Amino acid sequence: VSGGPVTEGSVADHDAQLQNLEEKLQHQLQTRVRIKYHEGKGQIQIDYFSLEEFDRLYDLLISS
């Protein structure tokens, strides 16, 4: 994802970076995305609200 990885810095800097990355992913995927980050590890949660949306997201992720 362009926008870059999370870098060293203050908690506020990390929060702003994660918020920016979430917004970029949400725009690209057209659904809600949450990033959980803690000490260099984390999760990306991508929400879907129908089987059709799941199929669309799956196709997007596989083709990338």
Distance bins in CASP14 RR format, pairs under 12 A and 6 or more apart:
PFRMAT RR
TARGET T0000
AUTHOR 0000-0000-0000
RMODE 2
METHOD distances of the structure
MODEL  1
1 17 0 0 0 0 0 1 0 0 0 0 0
1 20 0 0 0 0 0 1 0 0 0 0 0
1 21 1 0 0 1 0 0 0 0 0 0 0
1 22 0 0 0 0 0 1 0 0 0 0 0
1 23 0 0 0 0 0 1 0 0 0 0 0
1 24 1 0 0 1 0 0 0 0 0 0 0
1 25 1 0 0 1 0 0 0 0 0 0 0
1 26 0 0 0 0 0 1 0 0 0 0 0
1 27 0 0 0 0 0 1 0 0 0 0 0
1 28 1 0 0 1 0 0 0 0 0 0 0
1 29 0 0 0 0 0 1 0 0 0 0 0
1 33 0 0 0 0 0 1 0 0 0 0 0
1 35 0 0 0 0 0 1 0 0 0 0 0
1 44 0 0 0 0 1 0 0 0 0 0 0
1 64 0 0 0 0 0 1 0 0 0 0 0
2 20 0 0 0 0 0 1 0 0 0 0 0
2 21 0 0 0 0 0 1 0 0 0 0 0
2 24 1 0 0 1 0 0 0 0 0 0 0
2 25 0 0 0 0 0 1 0 0 0 0 0
2 27 0 0 0 0 0 1 0 0 0 0 0
2 28 0 0 0 0 1 0 0 0 0 0 0
3 17 0 0 0 0 1 0 0 0 0 0 0
3 18 0 0 0 0 0 1 0 0 0 0 0
3 20 1 0 0 1 0 0 0 0 0 0 0
3 21 1 0 0 1 0 0 0 0 0 0 0
3 22 0 0 0 0 0 1 0 0 0 0 0
3 23 0 0 0 0 0 1 0 0 0 0 0
3 24 1 0 0 1 0 0 0 0 0 0 0
3 25 0 0 0 0 0 1 0 0 0 0 0
3 27 0 0 0 0 0 1 0 0 0 0 0
3 28 0 0 0 0 0 1 0 0 0 0 0
4 17 0 0 0 0 1 0 0 0 0 0 0
4 18 0 0 0 0 0 1 0 0 0 0 0
4 20 0 0 0 0 1 0 0 0 0 0 0
4 21 1 0 0 1 0 0 0 0 0 0 0
4 24 0 0 0 0 1 0 0 0 0 0 0
4 25 0 0 0 0 0 1 0 0 0 0 0
5 14 0 0 0 0 0 1 0 0 0 0 0
5 17 0 0 0 0 1 0 0 0 0 0 0
5 18 0 0 0 0 0 1 0 0 0 0 0
5 20 0 0 0 0 0 1 0 0 0 0 0
5 21 0 0 0 0 1 0 0 0 0 0 0
5 35 0 0 0 0 0 1 0 0 0 0 0
5 37 0 0 0 0 0 1 0 0 0 0 0
5 40 0 0 0 0 1 0 0 0 0 0 0
6 13 0 0 0 0 1 0 0 0 0 0 0
6 14 1 0 0 1 0 0 0 0 0 0 0
6 15 0 0 0 0 0 1 0 0 0 0 0
6 16 0 0 0 0 0 1 0 0 0 0 0
6 17 1 0 1 0 0 0 0 0 0 0 0
6 18 1 0 0 1 0 0 0 0 0 0 0
6 19 0 0 0 0 0 1 0 0 0 0 0
6 20 0 0 0 0 1 0 0 0 0 0 0
6 21 1 0 0 1 0 0 0 0 0 0 0
6 22 0 0 0 0 0 1 0 0 0 0 0
6 35 0 0 0 0 1 0 0 0 0 0 0
6 36 0 0 0 0 0 1 0 0 0 0 0
6 37 1 0 0 1 0 0 0 0 0 0 0
6 38 0 0 0 0 0 1 0 0 0 0 0
6 39 0 0 0 0 0 1 0 0 0 0 0
6 40 1 0 0 1 0 0 0 0 0 0 0
6 41 0 0 0 0 0 1 0 0 0 0 0
6 42 0 0 0 0 1 0 0 0 0 0 0
6 44 0 0 0 0 0 1 0 0 0 0 0
7 13 1 0 0 1 0 0 0 0 0 0 0
7 14 0 0 0 0 1 0 0 0 0 0 0
7 16 0 0 0 0 0 1 0 0 0 0 0
7 17 1 0 0 1 0 0 0 0 0 0 0
7 18 0 0 0 0 0 1 0 0 0 0 0
7 20 0 0 0 0 0 1 0 0 0 0 0
7 21 0 0 0 0 0 1 0 0 0 0 0
7 37 0 0 0 0 0 1 0 0 0 0 0
7 40 0 0 0 0 0 1 0 0 0 0 0
8 14 0 0 0 0 1 0 0 0 0 0 0
8 17 0 0 0 0 0 1 0 0 0 0 0
8 39 0 0 0 0 0 1 0 0 0 0 0
8 40 0 0 0 0 0 1 0 0 0 0 0
9 15 0 0 0 0 0 1 0 0 0 0 0
9 16 0 0 0 0 0 1 0 0 0 0 0
9 17 0 0 0 0 1 0 0 0 0 0 0
10 16 0 0 0 0 1 0 0 0 0 0 0
10 17 0 0 0 0 0 1 0 0 0 0 0
11 17 0 0 0 0 0 1 0 0 0 0 0
11 18 0 0 0 0 0 1 0 0 0 0 0
11 37 0 0 0 0 0 1 0 0 0 0 0
11 38 0 0 0 0 0 1 0 0 0 0 0
12 18 0 0 0 0 0 1 0 0 0 0 0
12 19 0 0 0 0 0 1 0 0 0 0 0
13 19 0 0 0 0 0 1 0 0 0 0 0
13 20 0 0 0 0 0 1 0 0 0 0 0
13 37 0 0 0 0 0 1 0 0 0 0 0
14 20 0 0 0 0 0 1 0 0 0 0 0
14 21 0 0 0 0 0 1 0 0 0 0 0
14 35 0 0 0 0 0 1 0 0 0 0 0
14 36 0 0 0 0 0 1 0 0 0 0 0
14 37 1 0 0 1 0 0 0 0 0 0 0
14 38 0 0 0 0 1 0 0 0 0 0 0
14 39 0 0 0 0 0 1 0 0 0 0 0
14 40 0 0 0 0 0 1 0 0 0 0 0
14 42 0 0 0 0 0 1 0 0 0 0 0
15 21 0 0 0 0 0 1 0 0 0 0 0
15 22 0 0 0 0 0 1 0 0 0 0 0
15 35 0 0 0 0 0 1 0 0 0 0 0
15 36 0 0 0 0 0 1 0 0 0 0 0
15 37 0 0 0 0 1 0 0 0 0 0 0
16 22 0 0 0 0 0 1 0 0 0 0 0
16 23 0 0 0 0 0 1 0 0 0 0 0
17 23 0 0 0 0 0 1 0 0 0 0 0
17 24 0 0 0 0 0 1 0 0 0 0 0
17 35 0 0 0 0 1 0 0 0 0 0 0
17 37 0 0 0 0 1 0 0 0 0 0 0
18 24 0 0 0 0 0 1 0 0 0 0 0
18 25 0 0 0 0 0 1 0 0 0 0 0
18 33 0 0 0 0 0 1 0 0 0 0 0
18 34 0 0 0 0 1 0 0 0 0 0 0
18 35 1 0 1 0 0 0 0 0 0 0 0
18 36 0 0 0 0 1 0 0 0 0 0 0
18 37 1 0 1 0 0 0 0 0 0 0 0
18 38 0 0 0 0 0 1 0 0 0 0 0
18 40 0 0 0 0 0 1 0 0 0 0 0
18 42 0 0 0 0 0 1 0 0 0 0 0
18 43 0 0 0 0 0 1 0 0 0 0 0
18 44 0 0 0 0 0 1 0 0 0 0 0
19 25 0 0 0 0 0 1 0 0 0 0 0
19 26 0 0 0 0 0 1 0 0 0 0 0
19 33 0 0 0 0 0 1 0 0 0 0 0
19 34 0 0 0 0 0 1 0 0 0 0 0
19 35 0 0 0 0 1 0 0 0 0 0 0
19 37 0 0 0 0 0 1 0 0 0 0 0
20 26 0 0 0 0 0 1 0 0 0 0 0
20 27 0 0 0 0 0 1 0 0 0 0 0
20 33 0 0 0 0 0 1 0 0 0 0 0
20 35 0 0 0 0 0 1 0 0 0 0 0
21 27 0 0 0 0 0 1 0 0 0 0 0
21 28 0 0 0 0 0 1 0 0 0 0 0
21 33 0 0 0 0 1 0 0 0 0 0 0
21 34 0 0 0 0 0 1 0 0 0 0 0
21 35 1 0 1 0 0 0 0 0 0 0 0
21 36 0 0 0 0 0 1 0 0 0 0 0
21 37 0 0 0 0 1 0 0 0 0 0 0
21 44 0 0 0 0 1 0 0 0 0 0 0
22 28 0 0 0 0 0 1 0 0 0 0 0
22 29 0 0 0 0 0 1 0 0 0 0 0
22 31 0 0 0 0 0 1 0 0 0 0 0
22 32 0 0 0 0 1 0 0 0 0 0 0
22 33 1 0 1 0 0 0 0 0 0 0 0
22 34 1 0 0 1 0 0 0 0 0 0 0
22 35 1 0 1 0 0 0 0 0 0 0 0
22 36 0 0 0 0 0 1 0 0 0 0 0
22 37 0 0 0 0 0 1 0 0 0 0 0
22 44 0 0 0 0 1 0 0 0 0 0 0
22 45 0 0 0 0 1 0 0 0 0 0 0
22 46 0 0 0 0 0 1 0 0 0 0 0
22 47 0 0 0 0 0 1 0 0 0 0 0
23 29 0 0 0 0 0 1 0 0 0 0 0
23 32 0 0 0 0 0 1 0 0 0 0 0
23 33 0 0 0 0 1 0 0 0 0 0 0
23 34 0 0 0 0 0 1 0 0 0 0 0
23 35 0 0 0 0 0 1 0 0 0 0 0
24 33 0 0 0 0 1 0 0 0 0 0 0
24 35 0 0 0 0 0 1 0 0 0 0 0
24 44 0 0 0 0 0 1 0 0 0 0 0
25 31 0 0 0 0 1 0 0 0 0 0 0
25 32 0 0 0 0 1 0 0 0 0 0 0
25 33 1 0 1 0 0 0 0 0 0 0 0
25 34 0 0 0 0 1 0 0 0 0 0 0
25 35 1 0 0 1 0 0 0 0 0 0 0
25 44 1 0 0 1 0 0 0 0 0 0 0
25 45 0 0 0 0 0 1 0 0 0 0 0
25 46 1 0 0 1 0 0 0 0 0 0 0
25 47 0 0 0 0 0 1 0 0 0 0 0
25 57 0 0 0 0 0 1 0 0 0 0 0
25 60 0 0 0 0 0 1 0 0 0 0 0
25 61 0 0 0 0 0 1 0 0 0 0 0
25 64 0 0 0 0 0 1 0 0 0 0 0
26 32 1 0 0 1 0 0 0 0 0 0 0
26 33 1 0 1 0 0 0 0 0 0 0 0
26 34 0 0 0 0 1 0 0 0 0 0 0
26 35 0 0 0 0 0 1 0 0 0 0 0
26 44 0 0 0 0 0 1 0 0 0 0 0
26 45 0 0 0 0 0 1 0 0 0 0 0
26 46 0 0 0 0 1 0 0 0 0 0 0
26 47 0 0 0 0 1 0 0 0 0 0 0
26 57 0 0 0 0 0 1 0 0 0 0 0
27 33 0 0 0 0 1 0 0 0 0 0 0
28 46 0 0 0 0 0 1 0 0 0 0 0
28 57 0 0 0 0 0 1 0 0 0 0 0
28 60 0 0 0 0 1 0 0 0 0 0 0
28 61 0 0 0 0 0 1 0 0 0 0 0
28 64 0 0 0 0 1 0 0 0 0 0 0
29 44 0 0 0 0 0 1 0 0 0 0 0
29 45 0 0 0 0 0 1 0 0 0 0 0
29 46 1 0 0 1 0 0 0 0 0 0 0
29 47 0 0 0 0 1 0 0 0 0 0 0
29 48 0 0 0 0 1 0 0 0 0 0 0
29 53 0 0 0 0 1 0 0 0 0 0 0
29 54 0 0 0 0 0 1 0 0 0 0 0
29 56 0 0 0 0 1 0 0 0 0 0 0
29 57 1 0 0 1 0 0 0 0 0 0 0
29 58 0 0 0 0 0 1 0 0 0 0 0
29 59 0 0 0 0 0 1 0 0 0 0 0
29 60 1 0 0 1 0 0 0 0 0 0 0
29 61 0 0 0 0 1 0 0 0 0 0 0
29 64 0 0 0 0 0 1 0 0 0 0 0
30 46 0 0 0 0 0 1 0 0 0 0 0
30 47 0 0 0 0 0 1 0 0 0 0 0
30 48 0 0 0 0 0 1 0 0 0 0 0
30 49 0 0 0 0 0 1 0 0 0 0 0
30 53 0 0 0 0 1 0 0 0 0 0 0
30 56 0 0 0 0 1 0 0 0 0 0 0
30 57 0 0 0 0 1 0 0 0 0 0 0
30 60 0 0 0 0 1 0 0 0 0 0 0
31 45 0 0 0 0 0 1 0 0 0 0 0
31 46 1 0 0 1 0 0 0 0 0 0 0
31 47 1 0 1 0 0 0 0 0 0 0 0
31 48 1 0 0 1 0 0 0 0 0 0 0
31 49 1 0 0 1 0 0 0 0 0 0 0
31 50 0 0 0 0 0 1 0 0 0 0 0
31 52 0 0 0 0 0 1 0 0 0 0 0
31 53 1 0 0 1 0 0 0 0 0 0 0
31 54 0 0 0 0 1 0 0 0 0 0 0
31 56 0 0 0 0 1 0 0 0 0 0 0
31 57 1 0 0 1 0 0 0 0 0 0 0
31 60 0 0 0 0 0 1 0 0 0 0 0
31 61 0 0 0 0 0 1 0 0 0 0 0
32 44 0 0 0 0 0 1 0 0 0 0 0
32 45 0 0 0 0 1 0 0 0 0 0 0
32 46 1 0 0 1 0 0 0 0 0 0 0
32 47 1 0 1 0 0 0 0 0 0 0 0
32 48 0 0 0 0 1 0 0 0 0 0 0
32 49 0 0 0 0 1 0 0 0 0 0 0
32 53 0 0 0 0 0 1 0 0 0 0 0
32 57 0 0 0 0 0 1 0 0 0 0 0
33 43 0 0 0 0 0 1 0 0 0 0 0
33 44 1 0 0 1 0 0 0 0 0 0 0
33 45 1 0 0 1 0 0 0 0 0 0 0
33 46 1 0 1 0 0 0 0 0 0 0 0
33 47 1 0 0 1 0 0 0 0 0 0 0
33 48 0 0 0 0 0 1 0 0 0 0 0
33 57 0 0 0 0 0 1 0 0 0 0 0
33 61 0 0 0 0 0 1 0 0 0 0 0
34 42 0 0 0 0 0 1 0 0 0 0 0
34 43 0 0 0 0 1 0 0 0 0 0 0
34 44 1 0 0 1 0 0 0 0 0 0 0
34 45 1 0 1 0 0 0 0 0 0 0 0
34 46 0 0 0 0 1 0 0 0 0 0 0
34 47 1 0 0 1 0 0 0 0 0 0 0
35 41 0 0 0 0 0 1 0 0 0 0 0
35 42 1 0 0 1 0 0 0 0 0 0 0
35 43 1 0 0 1 0 0 0 0 0 0 0
35 44 1 0 1 0 0 0 0 0 0 0 0
35 45 1 0 0 1 0 0 0 0 0 0 0
35 46 0 0 0 0 0 1 0 0 0 0 0
36 42 1 0 1 0 0 0 0 0 0 0 0
36 43 1 0 1 0 0 0 0 0 0 0 0
36 44 0 0 0 0 1 0 0 0 0 0 0
36 45 1 0 0 1 0 0 0 0 0 0 0
37 43 0 0 0 0 1 0 0 0 0 0 0
37 44 0 0 0 0 1 0 0 0 0 0 0
37 45 0 0 0 0 0 1 0 0 0 0 0
44 61 0 0 0 0 0 1 0 0 0 0 0
46 53 0 0 0 0 1 0 0 0 0 0 0
46 54 0 0 0 0 1 0 0 0 0 0 0
46 56 0 0 0 0 0 1 0 0 0 0 0
46 57 1 0 0 1 0 0 0 0 0 0 0
46 58 0 0 0 0 0 1 0 0 0 0 0
46 60 0 0 0 0 1 0 0 0 0 0 0
46 61 0 0 0 0 1 0 0 0 0 0 0
47 53 0 0 0 0 1 0 0 0 0 0 0
47 54 0 0 0 0 0 1 0 0 0 0 0
47 57 0 0 0 0 1 0 0 0 0 0 0
48 54 1 0 1 0 0 0 0 0 0 0 0
48 55 0 0 0 0 1 0 0 0 0 0 0
48 56 0 0 0 0 1 0 0 0 0 0 0
48 57 1 0 1 0 0 0 0 0 0 0 0
48 58 0 0 0 0 1 0 0 0 0 0 0
48 60 0 0 0 0 0 1 0 0 0 0 0
48 61 0 0 0 0 0 1 0 0 0 0 0
49 56 0 0 0 0 0 1 0 0 0 0 0
49 57 0 0 0 0 0 1 0 0 0 0 0
50 56 0 0 0 0 1 0 0 0 0 0 0
50 57 0 0 0 0 0 1 0 0 0 0 0
51 57 0 0 0 0 0 1 0 0 0 0 0
51 58 0 0 0 0 0 1 0 0 0 0 0
52 58 0 0 0 0 0 1 0 0 0 0 0
52 59 0 0 0 0 0 1 0 0 0 0 0
53 59 0 0 0 0 0 1 0 0 0 0 0
53 60 0 0 0 0 0 1 0 0 0 0 0
54 60 0 0 0 0 0 1 0 0 0 0 0
54 61 0 0 0 0 0 1 0 0 0 0 0
55 61 0 0 0 0 0 1 0 0 0 0 0
55 62 0 0 0 0 0 1 0 0 0 0 0
56 62 0 0 0 0 0 1 0 0 0 0 0
56 63 0 0 0 0 0 1 0 0 0 0 0
57 63 0 0 0 0 0 1 0 0 0 0 0
57 64 0 0 0 0 0 1 0 0 0 0 0
58 64 0 0 0 0 0 1 0 0 0 0 0
END
